């Protein structure tokens, strides 16, 4: 089992260790160390990346995973002459680690806020590259509740409460009022304690005080099978997300010659105009269909039995020729055979209205 250095110090960005195994997993090279500060994919948190320096080689760590027995696999890129027993120096990608600390600690604060205010427990947490999400066990989630939870979470961040790590036994944990007990029993539990606000078992990397989270922004909510999903960002991601959102809104507003705050009103106006245009186009199309139908029937050659109207259109689509076929077969004893040779060729055959048979193929 690998010694997990990040359990005790989330701010450890460099460390020394020894290679205890050089493994091949699915045609990928991976190193197992006797100790590591690299965090593996676990508990909804993304893995660390960085580098392992071994002799004259500097190997990029592209992914980190953990086996069931607790050993940590460091997947490296490129060929390297590394051997079991070699000493290495590990270097964590600091920006990525700090981002993950902000997101994960922010999740703890946000999940605790939903429990304190509305007794909505978090059933799962997912950290993505651009945003994070929690799934809440609730049948309903209102905008007012979202706003209240976001406000409380940011108040806790502003208060810069200490975030500490401690280890307890399962028996000790039972009486501490944890927000959520882990499903797997272990001899000792690692607890993340946000002073006077939240206490829960977690193996992830976390900030030392809530102020380091920066802020929390809840972006959207949606109904999912097990409750409601809330998407959020924390810290520097909040700034990047707000900047991207603002640029998008500003460009959209410029296209509408309006202020970003007036965009909803402008969009509603465009929707109403589009509905009116669509209705007018439908009316014009119907008038055009009526015109063509009357002209084609009048121009059809007299014959015994049903009148067969045939026509090939090079500038009309399937919608038009289907409407025309329907209009033609309102006339008694008329059969329509129409085709379109436009971008999407189509063929329509329609018989008398009392048979109500229309075939179309494109």
Secondary structure, 3 states (H helix, E strand, C coil): CCEEHHHCCCCCCEEEEEEEEEEEECCEEEEEECEECCCCCECCECCCCEEEEECCEEEEEEEEEECCCCCEEEEECCCCCCCCCCEEEEEECHHHHHHHHHHHHHHHHHHHHHHHHHCCCEEEEEECCCCEEEEECCCCCCHHHHHHHHHHHHHHHHCCCEEEEEEEEHHHHHCCCCCCCCCCCCCEEEEEEECCCEEEECCCCCCCEHHHHCCEEEEEEEEECCEEEEEEEECHHHHHHHHHHHHHHHHHHHHCCCCHHHHHHHHHHHHHHHHHHHHHHHHHHHHHHHHHHHHHHHHCCCCCCCEEEEEEECCCCHHHHHHHHHHHCCCCCEEEEEEECCCCCEEEEECCCCCCCEEEEC
